[in-house]
Amino acid sequence: MFPLFGILESKTVASTYFKDFHLLLTGVICLATSIEKWNLHKRIALRMVMLVGVNPGWLMLGFMFSAAFLSMWLSNTSTAAMVMPIVEAVAQQIINAEAEVDAMQIGASGGINNEALELDENITEIDKDSVTVKHVNGYSKSSETTWDTEKNVAMVNFKNGVCTAHEKETEQVMDNIYEVIYNQHEKEIEQVESASENRYRCKKDHMMCKAMCLCIAYSSTIGGLTTITGTSTNLIFAEQFNSRYPKSSEINFGTWFVLCIPITVILLLLSWVWLQWLFLGFNFTEMFKCGKERTEREKASAKVILDEYKKLGRFSYQETVTLILFILMALLWFTRDPGFFPGWSSLFPEYSGFATDSTAALLLGLLFFVIPAHPFKRKIEGKITSVEYVPLITWKEFQACMPWDIAILVGGGFALAKGCEDSGLSMWIGTKMSPLGSLPIWIVVLISCIIVTSVTEVASNPATITIFLPILAPLAEAIEVNPLYILIPTTLCTSFAFLLPVANPPNAIVYSYGHLQVMDMVKAGLGINILGVLVVMLAISTWAIPMFNLQTYPSWAPIISPNTTVIP
């Protein structure tokens, strides 16, 4: 609509739909496609879980850090979809192991192993004048029947197939014995059928499944905060910020990582404690016990994880190459322009600003289409031996993983921001918001965080950040506050969509497993939302200030006078 109303030319609008962001996204998706295709993500997740142990509490923490680490490089949707089947298998194995232990304990106390079945040993206990027959019943008190020695002889002869004068009485006694056995067996069958109909043995098992599902949903989202490429909202912010403030060099992969890694770690630990307390009860003594024998629940968890890891086999050639390219890409991102020492981009001073994070991503991303997946595999046809060439990933596989809808949505957001800037709407909004400068800056930041956290529960994260960035940037300029002071916490809070299943793809994935109700997610998500906003406010008020010099208005930001006349 912009060209039709004379706001922007068509070529200008079209150029916003394919920017540096899209090339960076392309390189990241190439990496993610290879990681998922060759199961490197599964190996990393299982290995990290094996390192923390198999106590249910520590198991949750292991899954959370595994999902968060994967989410730094993959999309939160892919991370949740990959980790949840492993979590579900572990949870079901724990429930089954506990059921077996309970069955063994009941059997040891006389509840299942019925001594009445052992007729040769327990039918009679001969005394001088009488015989006592014990009917062992695990569900009621034991009953005793006595009769004299002659009847006892009749009973023994009956067992040997010899009829005596007391045959009828003996038959009646045996009928009583078998009736007790039959009734008890029927009760046991009913209990087994009832247990199979119910998904959980007890409320504790149900709570454990809820906690494990939610820990994956939340950690998959929290981990994406750590890197610029971890979530689309971070990428949108970086692109719009660099477009609006081209002279700024504060935001890059390295500085963002240093800022957000403490936020991620603190929020993961707090979320873990919150979920433990809400669903399982945080038992400090049991969590930190040392040197004690593992329970059946822990043994079952360890067995499932070890079995899943063994299924992967040895580290393959494809996984090795993918891991090497993954490490190289991360190193190139970190060392391009870290800020606290000269990066590799400084090797080309005459081309300052030419190399960006998308340069490294696209360069290494293309290698996935070039490096052969089976370099040592040969196809023998008669006497001719030829190399069968297959790349690590194919274009078809890449297309299946590439989120084209996000790319188009983000392009629309860039076009909207460009239209607001060129038409003067951003400046007009800024002048109208200048009275907010009388409020303390931390209150302005807190209000912005609360608003975007609320909106992102009912709107997609990319849409939310696309709407608010063109509004908040002029606000910061109007009140002469470093734009990063408002834009960084707002960007981070845009990812805090934890309340509803529809608020975030990871939420929908874990909800589909059937362990959770909407109210469970609301109760748990409300606590995580509050913790997230508080941790972000802590970060922006402490270590972020010296990192980005937030207390001074930067030279790369324009100055808007309240008396400026703007014609939209």
Secondary structure, DSSP 8 states (H G I E B T S, - for coil): -TTTTTSS-HHHHHHHTS-HHHHHHHHHHHHHHHHHHTTHHHHHHHHHHHHH-SSHHHHHHHHHHHHHHHHTTS-HHHHHHHHHHHHHHHHHHHHHHHHHHHHHHHHHTTSSS-GGG-HHHHS-EE-SSEEEEEE--TTS--EEEEEEHHHHHHHHHHHTT---TTHHHHHHHHHHHHHHHHHHHHHHHHHHHHHHHSS-SSHHHHHHHHHHHHHHHHHHHHHTTSSTTSSHHHHHHHHHHHHH-TT----SHHHHHHHHHHHHHHHHHHHHHHHIIIII---HHHHT--S----HHHHHHHHHHHHHHHHT-S--HHHHHHHHHHHHHHHHHHHSS-SSS--GGGG-GGGTTT--HHHHHHHHHHHTTTSBS-TT-EEEETTEEEE---BSS-HHHHHHH--HHHHHHHHHHHHHHHHHHHHTHHHHHHHHTGGGGGS-HHHHHHHHHHHHHHHTTTS-HHHHHHHHHHHHHHHHHHTT--HHHHHHHHHHHTT---SSGGGSHHHHHHHTTSS--HHHHHHHHHHHHHHHHHHHHHHHHTTHHHHHTTTS--TTS----TT-----
